[in-house]
Amino acid sequence: MDTYVNLATIIVKSMEESVKFYSKVMGLEIDSEYNLGPMGRIILMRGSGNAMVELIESSLYPVGFYSVGISVSDMDEAITKYRAKGAKILGEPVPITGGSCAFIEDPNGVRLAIICKTKWNESMFEQMNPTHSEALTEILMARHSVKSFNGVAPDKSDVELIIRAGLRTPFAGIPAMGKKDFRRIFVIPTDSDLMKKIGALHFEAYQRNVPKEPESLRDYDPKVMDNQLRKAPYLIIAAERKGMPITYMSDNSISLSYCMFGMWLKATTLRIGFKLVSSFIATKMGNNEEFCELIGLPCGEYALDACVIGYPADNYSPREVAYPEYESNVVWL
Ligand SMILES: Cc1cc2nc3c(=O)[nH]c(=O)nc-3n(C[C@H](O)[C@H](O)[C@H](O)COP(=O)(O)O)c2cc1C
C-alpha cells in the first residue's frame, strides 16, 4: 500500500490575509477553491511539488493548525492496519469529493486526515463527485419511452441542449476519420410541410421494406406517420457516416444508439419526453433518394436513426417494464 504525506490543513482567521501570505510571502499558488456555503470555504495552495496547504475559513472550527493529510492507496487496508497497531481512530472513513477520508490521532494528539482518492486517474474524472453519481441513477430511473405527447413544443434552446448531448456521445473512429460531417442531426417540426412529405415517403418505404407479419415489428406499424408521432412536436433524425471496416457499414449504425441515448438522458433531465422511431432504420430511409434530397443528405452514405421529443401528454404514464433482474441475469465469472 502506498502512503504519502500531502496536505497541511489550517483553519484561518481571514482567507484574504492567509492567501496573501502563502502566495506573496511563501510563493505558493492557488490550486483550487471550494465554496461550502454556510460551512465556509476552502482554498488549496501548491508549491512546486504535489503537497499542498489547505486553508479553511469556517466558523465551525477553532483557528490554527488542524491536521496533516496523508494519502493512502487503500482505505480499508490502512484503517485495519492502524487499528491492529493500536492507533486511535478519531473518525471512521466517510465519502468526500473524489474519495474517502478518516481521522486518526498521533501520540502527540495531532490529528491525521487519512485520505484515499478513488482508484482511477484522478485528473480524468476530476469533475465527478458522488452527487453526480446519484443524479445519474435518478436520471436512469426517470428515463422512459414516452409514446404520447401533449403537443406543446419545447423551447428551441432546450432542443439545442438535447442535440448537443447527442453530438457529444461516442462514435466509431474509423468511418469518422478525417470527416467533419460524420454525424449530422436534422430537426423537423412535425407541423411542417416537410414533415408531411417525410411521412408520405416513410409510409411508402414501410410498405416496400418491412416484412408484414413478425410480432417483433408490430411497434413499427406506421399506418400513417402520425401513429409514430402521437402529437410529438419535433422529429429528430440522426445520421452517421457508414464506412469500412465491415462493422460500420451497416444501415443500422451502432454509434447512433449512443447518440440517441445521450439525447434521451439529456431530454429526461429537462423533463422532455423521448421516443425512438427506429422504423427509420427498418425502412432504409438513408438509402431513399427522394428522402435524402428532401433533408439534404448524400444518399446511401449515412446510417439513420430517429426519435421524437416533446412534453408527455397529461394523462401519460410510462408502460410497466420488466427490466432484467440483477440477481438472475448477472453472472460474475
Ligand atoms: C434499439 C431500440 C429500438 C427501439 N425502437 C422503438 C420504436 O421504434 N418505437 C418505440 O416506441 N420504442 C422503441 N424502443 C423503445 C423500447 O420499446 C423501450 O425502450 C423498452 O420497451 C423499455 O421501455 P422504457 O424505454 O420505457 O424503459 C426501442 C428501443 C431500442 C433499444
The ligand as an SDF file (V2000), in Angstrom:
LIG
                    3D

 31 33  0  0  0  0  0  0  0  0999 V2000
  -32.9460   -0.4600  -30.4760 C   0  0  0  0  0  0  0  0  0  0  0  0
  -34.2450    0.0580  -29.9310 C   0  0  0  0  0  0  0  0  0  0  0  0
  -35.2490    0.4370  -30.8030 C   0  0  0  0  0  0  0  0  0  0  0  0
  -36.4550    0.9150  -30.3160 C   0  0  0  0  0  0  0  0  0  0  0  0
  -37.4140    1.3360  -31.1920 N   0  0  0  0  0  0  0  0  0  0  0  0
  -38.5610    1.8520  -30.7330 C   0  0  0  0  0  0  0  0  0  0  0  0
  -39.5380    2.3690  -31.6310 C   0  0  0  0  0  0  0  0  0  0  0  0
  -39.3570    2.3600  -32.8430 O   0  0  0  0  0  0  0  0  0  0  0  0
  -40.6860    2.8660  -31.1350 N   0  0  0  0  0  0  0  0  0  0  0  0
  -40.9110    2.9000  -29.7980 C   0  0  0  0  0  0  0  0  0  0  0  0
  -41.9650    3.3650  -29.3900 O   0  0  0  0  0  0  0  0  0  0  0  0
  -39.9870    2.4530  -28.9100 N   0  0  0  0  0  0  0  0  0  0  0  0
  -38.8300    1.9240  -29.3490 C   0  0  0  0  0  0  0  0  0  0  0  0
  -37.8840    1.4740  -28.4600 N   0  0  0  0  0  0  0  0  0  0  0  0
  -38.1490    1.6340  -27.0210 C   0  0  0  0  0  0  0  0  0  0  0  0
  -38.3300    0.3100  -26.2740 C   0  0  0  0  0  0  0  0  0  0  0  0
  -39.5360   -0.2940  -26.6410 O   0  0  0  0  0  0  0  0  0  0  0  0
  -38.3100    0.6520  -24.7890 C   0  0  0  0  0  0  0  0  0  0  0  0
  -37.0910    1.3100  -24.5120 O   0  0  0  0  0  0  0  0  0  0  0  0
  -38.4110   -0.5720  -23.8900 C   0  0  0  0  0  0  0  0  0  0  0  0
  -39.6820   -1.1210  -24.0210 O   0  0  0  0  0  0  0  0  0  0  0  0
  -38.1910   -0.1860  -22.4310 C   0  0  0  0  0  0  0  0  0  0  0  0
  -39.1070    0.8070  -22.0300 O   0  0  0  0  0  0  0  0  0  0  0  0
  -38.6130    2.2210  -21.4740 P   0  0  0  0  0  0  0  0  0  0  0  0
  -37.9150    2.9270  -22.5840 O   0  0  0  0  0  0  0  0  0  0  0  0
  -39.8690    2.9330  -21.0450 O   0  0  0  0  0  0  0  0  0  0  0  0
  -37.6950    1.9420  -20.3370 O   0  0  0  0  0  0  0  0  0  0  0  0
  -36.6770    0.9800  -28.9170 C   0  0  0  0  0  0  0  0  0  0  0  0
  -35.6540    0.6160  -28.0640 C   0  0  0  0  0  0  0  0  0  0  0  0
  -34.4520    0.1610  -28.5510 C   0  0  0  0  0  0  0  0  0  0  0  0
  -33.3620   -0.2150  -27.5890 C   0  0  0  0  0  0  0  0  0  0  0  0
  1  2  1  0
  2  3  1  0
  2 30  2  0
  3  4  2  0
  4  5  1  0
  4 28  1  0
  5  6  2  0
  6  7  1  0
  6 13  1  0
  7  8  2  0
  7  9  1  0
  9 10  1  0
 10 11  2  0
 10 12  1  0
 12 13  2  0
 13 14  1  0
 14 15  1  0
 14 28  1  0
 15 16  1  0
 16 17  1  0
 16 18  1  0
 18 19  1  0
 18 20  1  0
 20 21  1  0
 20 22  1  0
 22 23  1  0
 23 24  1  0
 24 25  2  0
 24 26  1  0
 24 27  1  0
 28 29  2  0
 29 30  1  0
 30 31  1  0
M  END
$$$$
